[in-house]
Amino acid sequence: MPKRVKTPVTATAKPPSGPYREDLAYIHDEGFGEFAANAAPWLIDLLRSHGLVDGLVIDLGCGSGIWARELSVCGYGVLGYDISAAMVELARRRVPRGEFQAKPFLTARLRPCVAVTAIGEVFNYLFDKRNTPERLEALFERIHTALRPGGLFVFDVALPGRVPGGCCRTYTEASSWACLYEAKEDSQNQTLTRRITTFRKSGQLYRRDSEIHRLRLYDRTELTAQLRNAGFRVRTVRDYGKTKFPPGYAGFVAQKR
Ligand SMILES: C[S@@+](CC[C@H](N)C(=O)[O-])C[C@H]1O[C@@H](n2cnc3c(N)ncnc32)[C@H](O)[C@@H]1O
């Protein structure tokens, strides 16, 4: 009888999962960081003009820490949360004095703070199945509780009409990566689906990855009402200074009374 050969038990490598994985996080940081970078001076002026010149700022969906870095340089403490571990790793490298946690914003621990920010459609993303309009409204209340009187809650969201014509395709390329992008808006269900394929140079080859991002589109009037119910004074804005918003987009500046 032939001798049975024992096959060694090997651990099957689990493919990386979740949103904004390593390559898209890198590409977002390198190729699409200007939204946060250009918004930062306006946001800093906004905080200062409300007398918030230091103290803790909590940044929800902090991404790779572009805005967090400006906060840190300007003397604020920063606590950032992001659902993407790859983004959090980039943020930790960029802002050594900041604190960053790979966690969904709904379960973020909100310490007493002078401001809370969420820059770049953070609340629209449906990566976290618990992210419902009801939970978001409850988060507004928790943020209100965490803020000191006069503290600011600043964020922006995608609204219906975010993709004029309902569908768009673009590509962006750089020396070490390329990114193919398709967005489709479902106006009936008020959702937006983005398909993103990335190619990133790795040695002589290019690694391919793809992600699908689903977003819920919010109603400006409803969000304003929810913020007011939570106890905020609210105004909406069309830009963060040099960062002009595209169609179907709104910024909110909410102040705790
Ligand atoms: C368009 S990026 C903006 C990143 C960063 N704020 C900036 O402006 O560069 C959106 C970010 O929101 C994060 N995000 C989406 N859903 C989230 C959730 N439920 N909890 C925490 N972060 C989330 C994503 O991982 C991503 O980093």
The ligand as an ORCA input file, in Angstrom:
! r2SCAN-3c Opt
* xyz 0 1
  C     -14.442     60.573      1.096
  S     -13.557     59.950      2.468
  C     -13.127     61.462      3.339
  C     -11.960     61.273      4.268
  C     -11.483     62.531      5.004
  N     -12.486     63.049      5.897
  C     -11.043     63.578      4.016
  O     -11.775     64.568      3.859
  O      -9.982     63.399      3.403
  C     -14.844     59.296      3.502
  C     -14.290     58.615      4.733
  O     -15.374     58.222      5.566
  C     -15.053     56.978      6.143
  N     -16.297     56.326      6.587
  C     -17.348     55.957      5.838
  N     -18.290     55.366      6.602
  C     -17.824     55.388      7.868
  C     -18.347     54.935      9.118
  N     -19.537     54.344      9.211
  N     -17.606     55.143     10.224
  C     -16.383     55.753     10.146
  N     -15.833     56.172      8.990
  C     -16.549     56.006      7.862
  C     -14.351     56.242      5.018
  O     -13.618     55.131      5.450
  C     -13.497     57.348      4.427
  O     -12.235     57.433      5.029
*
